[in-house]
């Protein structure tokens, strides 16, 4: 699975006020990917089990400045096709 995200904030918002933490949890709620204190990021990981994977965007360190996040996800499939 791969994707990207970025934080949308009001014009003129300082960089330090656009930072968030991002985590991906596997079906057992174990963190399999994390990126802290960024306003954008690209992620890629292989799913290792069937089930629900959870994407967490945390704004806990800055509750004053509202933020919204845009995310694009591509599930992708690996194939063993050889030509």
Residue pairs with C-beta under 8 A, 6 or more apart in sequence:
1 44
1 45
1 46
1 47
1 53
1 73
1 74
1 75
1 76
2 42
2 43
2 44
2 45
2 73
2 74
2 76
3 42
3 43
3 44
3 71
3 72
3 73
3 74
4 40
4 41
4 42
4 43
4 71
4 72
5 22
5 40
5 41
5 43
5 57
5 69
5 70
5 71
5 72
6 39
6 40
6 41
6 69
6 70
7 18
7 19
7 20
7 39
7 40
7 67
7 68
7 69
8 67
8 68
8 69
8 70
9 17
9 18
9 39
9 65
9 66
9 67
9 68
10 66
13 65
15 39
17 62
17 64
17 65
18 39
18 65
18 67
19 37
19 38
19 39
19 61
19 62
20 37
20 38
20 39
20 57
20 58
20 59
20 67
20 69
21 34
21 35
21 36
21 37
21 56
21 57
21 58
21 60
21 61
22 33
22 34
22 35
22 36
22 38
22 41
22 43
22 55
22 56
22 57
22 58
23 31
23 33
23 34
23 55
23 56
23 58
24 31
24 32
24 33
24 34
24 43
24 45
24 53
24 54
24 55
24 56
25 31
25 32
25 53
25 54
25 56
26 32
26 47
26 48
26 49
26 51
26 53
27 49
27 50
27 51
27 52
27 53
28 49
29 54
32 45
32 48
32 53
33 43
33 45
35 41
35 43
47 53
55 71
55 73
57 69
59 67
